């Protein structure tokens, strides 16, 4: 079946430009996560949704970062006034189980590689 | 603070066995995951351990010792396609995944 998909796969932005990154989770998956992965590093947690509710946004690095999942399926991560330090791969993951406390496996999308010039 | 340590890079020979270690210090523990990530691709799930001991799954096995804050991933009969980064991640007390930086495994013929 279809896995997690993300678009665009690559995005080049000029410093100060706004960007929007899209994530389509696996159908029926309740939980959705966004991560930021710098080159040669592990993913860093950004935010977590359970259906349409954003339950944890403690990892968002600044108020320029905003995420939404209005209908509990597709999610968008928006970065306003991009800076060079925002350059990274942005990974989206989804998991099936509902409930805030879950050990359920997260399935990852291919990521969006953002380069800010 | 929370910390996950794993070697940056390892090299092994095709057909051999390699063990990738991971040590962790986290606020709480709700399990440890190993993921494989090929360059430019998404991490893919390999294993999940929450109880002490060895879990075997084909050519891959994962071991956990909670008292030592230690895990390892054992890969047998190495194949060239096993060249990838291997990420250790711990689910902390808030059920948030804390990730190591990954171990880049290079397989030589």
Interface residues (C-beta under 8 A of the other chain):
Chain A: X4 X33 X40 X41 X42 X43 X44 X45 X48 X56 X91 X100 X101 X102 X103 X105 X106 X107 X108 X109 X110 X111
Chain B: X4 X30 X31 X33 X35 X41 X42 X43 X44 X45 X48 X50 X87 X89 X91 X94 X95 X96 X97 X98 X99 X100 X101 X102
